């Protein structure tokens, strides 16, 4: 019989807690900034103390919170999915290891102040069919992780809700994949069709460097 290790239980607990964070954000009735502040504080506590944190034990000893941009209510959208006529295979890059199998199921258009942007939405076969929305922008590689950030990863709980074929896309919740903290992690990344030429200064960022 295969022995179940404590790491397995730790990871299961981490996933439950992440699911709970997003569930609370979806159901909260306070204003958007207050909900986001509560979410970020709880996420920082998880990163600082949980054994399945993407941070190494050494990183956790000096960790005092993730770096974020201030809340911007203009970067939250409820948008319908523009479905593709047929599921389109997408070759997603990865930070290391095997490239995960994915299917592009449609596109989402966000009406930003300086013009609309379109991002492709994917279904990851290796994740059991979860919806996945990664992106890169002009901050990637300097103000944010070079491989980009995530907006949705539903199989891991990163889901702000929606109804029918409409999804909530909130750039204030954009976050770095685990490989941004430790290259031992292998993460799917945004393909070129989800690279934006403009900066999206919302959500998680890299810590500011003094100098």
Steps between C-alpha positions, in 0.01 A plus 500: 500500500633842404588705804348847511767749603446808710587711192191362328279612787675837511435557130136397535462744787667777297254444215203507738618829647553659158153386390362652819673836438340533158163375624500771766596764241212389275241508778613812690264795501749773599648744249757367255805654664410364844443151356836512324680619813357210702595257221857627483551490875380139515716402201807657662438297815483181292824582320673578828397194698363215293730203430380488137575868440683565171764668715785290630547472879792744473291750305222478758728606784540850352161523325289803597235489230464490123535820299182636343378798304217706653143403424360634173122451460525577127686171445216269602273367224206267449547379144338238276711227346526533122512131416706354217308309231693192611742421778848606386812323623739746662868440565566668833857566602620387843761628742657153497405139433223384270272744324145442631233400250247777454204598286402857421126520557446868422600856569414770750497871415566749781409864426795677660509878515765527226338245272368142512727201546425137413634198684454136406347266757627143520392166637794304640466126444769421755311696763184293459330754273555817704467843340830684469565867418867603498645822358817697457515878473753782479587460870615139450871457558546819703208585725348151488622145434637460148281199428183698566215470747172312541144633520310169516603144584174344606623150581723657767223723628600830337151591385311825561172368363255591229181352359434300188775589253582828673809520718630747756848610397667725757859605440525602866519125571769430238765285663837340436529126436694293751807488272545875555607418857686173449621361163446148635132550411390439140227737387302548178552850362322737264540434126579793271133564419456607865793740503387859545706798384361723774581485872239366743601647834257311721521188712825339608831659411865436577639671810638845428880509489663780693772690327 
